[in-house]
Amino acid sequence: MTVTYHGNGTYKGLSSDTKPTTPPTNSMFHEIDTAMWWYWDGAYWQKSRSDIVRRKIGGVSGTSTVGWGLYSGLVSIGGTLSNSFVGADGRSSQWTTTTTQDTAAGLRINVALTCRGLNPYTEIRFKIDNVVNTRFLTGYVHINIVNNSDDPLVSTNLHGIGLSKTTDNANWRIVHNAGTATNTFVDTGVEADTEIHVFKMWGDDANSRFRCQLDNGTVHLLTTNIPPQTTGLLYSTSIINAGVSEARILNIYYVYIESDK
């Protein structure tokens, strides 16, 4: 079918049609075969939040470890949980490691909840309390493991993708792996610090890729060494006190997940 323009920034066509590549920002596209609506954010076509009821959703707020929807079944990775409220920042779940070297704190889901082929969208708001001798990872992995390594997806050849902080690099870096012996790191250009950050990931199955973004900065398009289309993925967020007898603290303000099914 030919994509048609119907005025007022509205286009129509099939889900299989190529959407316009340079429409005005906030243009809308209606897929008449799926009834889905998409909007153009100035750089990419995004699924309209008005269609959120057509996708499975889930999440956890900063007040507990009780997730809902896709994010039910949360378990603790380790450490001590408390609730924190700072006026300017809001409420968060605060995860603190023990002072024993190389221990972890955080949360995860122990079962697969989505895969790249289901076009997952994930967003987390977080901060850490120290960048020295600290390892951090948030994102998808295919098995239940927390790897205390500066190559967080390698030692067990994990299928995974996420945002990392390692002891051998000063910046926040996206890390991804398709079950190989070599991680791929993408430097965000943002120095790791103790400020609040928001990290977003989109599975884009139509283009066989993931898209990742830190703090509304550059959108990184990842097409190689990424989890396969149908490999089940669970979500995990952890902090590790790497080689020091000092506690490390992770604050999670929210996690939000969508998936096609």
Buried (B, 14 or more C-beta within 10 A) or exposed (E): EEEEEEEEBBBBBEBEBEBBEEBEEEBBBBBEEEEBBBBBEEEBBEBBEEBEEBBBBBBBBBBEEEBEBBBBEBEBBBBEBEEBEEEEBBBBBBBBBBEEBEBBBBBBBEEBBBBBBBBBBBBBBBBBBBBEBBBBBBBBBBBEBBBBBBBBBBEBBBBBBBBBBBBEBBBBBBBBBBBEEEBBBBEBEBEBBEEBBBBBBBBBBEEBBBBBBBBEEEBBBBEEBBBEEEBBBBBBBBBBBBEBEBBBBBBBBBBBBBBBE
